[in-house]
Amino acid sequence: MANIIIYSMFFIIGTLLGSFFTLAIHRIPLKQNITHERSYCPKCNHKLNFLDLIPILSYLFLGGKCRYCKNKIRPRYLILEILSGMVFLFLVLSLNINIFSTYTGKYIYLLFLILYISTLIIVGGIDKEKKEITNSVMIFGFIIEIMYITYLYVLEANMYRYIIYLTIIIILALLNKLFFKKTKGQYTIQILILCFFLAIATKEEITILSIITTLVLIAIKIFINKIKKRQVTEKLPVGYYLCFSNIAILIIQNFLLGS
């Protein structure tokens, strides 16, 4: 019974984070504050109150419309809240978290994964909307990874792969800033940095599977566009596919390995 309560709590936490993700994905590209400014309707700019911000329930009770201007709210808000709840529920289930027997190290790993996955959802969401990898969110993700690497160092884990990947990332970031800023190559370098970011957190096998899955999804997308005779001139959000493939494969691996 206690574990069911824990799982339910993580689903609720996931929906709350999903609500925050929609806010962050909308505001970060606009350089708006995501922590201290109250949520508002993007159509009428009316400040939202507590009853307007309850994940899933507010959308359903309001009929998918703003309480104040009656404009339709994009379904993606509801979808992201539900999916976020499911992601964090499956994450806890995949790690086999048990309140009575789980050791402290696994809770620390769970906290790291929550922050890591949150970073990927925001990075992927912004990439889908704007076709760009946001540096500020990536920096936050690297800080989280460095903190976890420091924790592993205290536990005397092997640091060589982390040092190598961080060195490569620093070199790529410098090249991006010096030679590729505001050019077509900038996005490519950002994707490479994202790949090494994934490799630090989820190791090589999951990263490679994420890349393969991304290539397959992009090929399917291009194939569908050709069937529909739809000419697409804008670049595809590679980072979006990478981030969500990585999350899915990570959770599936945890289930398979019985972590």
N, C-alpha and C positions, 0 to 999 in steps of 0.2 A: 504493500500500500504506500509506504514511504517513497519507494522508487517511482511509482506512478505519479505521485505529487511532484517529484523532482522533474520527471519528463514533461509533465504539464507546464511546470514553471519555465522550462527552457523553451517550450513552444511559444509561450506568452512573451518571454524575453525576445525571442526571434521576431515576433510580430512587431514589438516595440522598436527593435532595431530596424526592421523593414520600413517602418514609418520614418525613422531618422534617415535611412538610406535615400528614400525618395527626396527628402529635403536637401540632403547633401549633394545628390546628383544634380538637382536643379540649381542650387545656390553656388556651389564651388566654381563652376565655369563663369559665373557672373561676379565673382569676387565678393560675395555677400557673406555675412557672418552666419555660421551654422550652429552656434552654441548659445548666444546671448539674445538674439533677436527672435521674437515670437513668430510662430508660423502664421501665414496669411494666405488668402485665396489669390492665386496668380492672375485671376480674371478681374476681380473687383478690389483687390488689395486689402480687404477687410481682415482684421486680426481674428484669428480663430480662438475659441475658448476651449475649455477642457472637454466638453461633450462632443466637439467637432474632431477631436484628436485621438479618440479611442480606436486602436487598430481594428480593422475589419468591421466591427460593429457600427462605427460612425458612418462608414460608407453605405452599409446596408440600410440602416435606419433613415438616412437622408436620401435614399433612393439614387445614390450616385450623383447627387447635385449639391452645389454650395447652398448652405442654409440662408445666405444673405442675398446673393445675386441670382440664384437658381440656375446658374450655368452648370453644364455637365462636368463632372470630375472624371479625368481620364482613368479608365479601368486599370491601367498599369499600377496605380497606387494600391489598389486592392490586391492585384496579382502579386506584386512584390512583397506585400505584408504577409500573405499566405505562404508564398514560396520561402521567405526568410524564416518563418516559423517552422516550416517543414525541414529546411536545411539544418537548423540548429537542433531540432528534435532528432533527426537522423544522425547528426554528429555525435550527440550524447549516446544514442543507442549503439552506434558503430564502435564507440570506445568502451562499451559495456560498463558504463559508470554505475556503480552500486554504492549507495550511501553508507553501507555497513562494511564494505571490504576494500573499496578503492583507496590506493595509497596516495600520499600528497603529491608525488611526482606526476601522476596522471592528471590531477586537478590543475597543476601548473601547465601541463601540456594542453589541456582543454582550454584554459584561459588564453594561451598563445594562439591556438587554432581559431578561437572566436574572434580575436583581434585581426588575425591574418585573413580569415575569410571575409570579415567586414571590410578590410582594405580592398580585397579583390572585387567584392560586389560593387563598391563605389567606383573603383577604377574601371571595371567592365561596364557599369551603367553609364558613366560619363563618356567612355569610348563609343558606346552604341549611339549616344545622342549627338556627340560632337566630333567623333572620329579623332580623338586625341588622348594621349596618356598624360594625366595630370601630375605634374612633378610634386606638388605639395602633398598629395595623397600617397604617392610612392615614397616620399621622404618619411612620412609617418610610418609606413610599412617597414622601411629599413630600420627605423629606430626600434620598432617592436622586435624585428629579427635579431638585431644586435643585442638587445636586452636578453633574449632567449639564448643566444649564443654564449653570452657571459654566464648565464645560469648553467649551461652545459659545461663550460670551462671549469666552473667551480666543482662540477661533478667529475672532472678529469676526462671528459670526452675528447675524441680526436678532433683537432681544430683545423687540420690541413685543408680539407675541402672548403670549409667556410672562408678561410683566409684567401684561397685561390679565387673563389667566386667573388668575394668582396673586392679583391684587387682588380679583377676583370671589369666589374661594374663601375668602379671608380675611373678606370681608363676609358670605358665607353662613355661615361657621363662627361668626362673632359673633352673627348673627341666631339661629342654632340654639341657641347657649348662652344667649342673653338671653330669647328668646321661645318657643322650641319644645322646650326640654329636658323630657323625660318626657311629651311629648304625642304625639298621632297624627301631627302634622306633622313630627316629628323625622326619621322615616325618609325622608320625601319630600325634605327638605333634604339628608340624607346622600346620597341617590341623585343629586341635582343636583351635589353636591361631587364625587362619584365620576365623573360625566360629564365635568366639567372636568379632573379628574385624568387621565382617558383622553385627553382632547383635548391636554393638554400633551405627553404621551408619543407619541401616535400620530396627531396632527393631526386636522383636522376631518372629513375624508372617512371615515376608518376609524371615528371616534367616531359619526358619523351612521349609518353602516351597522350599527354595533354596536347602536345604539338601535333601528333599524328591525328588525333580527334579533330583538332582545329582545321587541319588541312582537308580532312574528309568533309567537314561541315561547310567549309568554303567552296569546295568542289561541288557539293550538292546544291548550294545556293546559286552558284554560277550556272549549273545545269538547269535548275528550275527557271532561272531568268531567260535562258536560251529557249526553253520550251514555250514559255509565255511570250517570247519575242520581245522581252523587255530589255532595252538598252540601258545599262547602268554605267554612268560615268564617274560617280563618286567612289572613293575607296571603301573597301569593306572593313568593318570594325574587328580587325584581327585580335586586338587585346580583349575585346568582349568575349569572343569564342575561347580564347586561351584561359581567361579567368574562370569562366563557368565550367569549362571542361575540367580544369584542375580541381575545382571544388568537388565535382561529381565523382571523379576518379579517386580522389583522396578518401572520400567517405566510403565508396565501394571497396577500396582496398582494406580499410579498417574493418569492415564487415567480414571480408574474406579471411583476413588474418586473425580475426577474433581479438582485436587489441583490447 
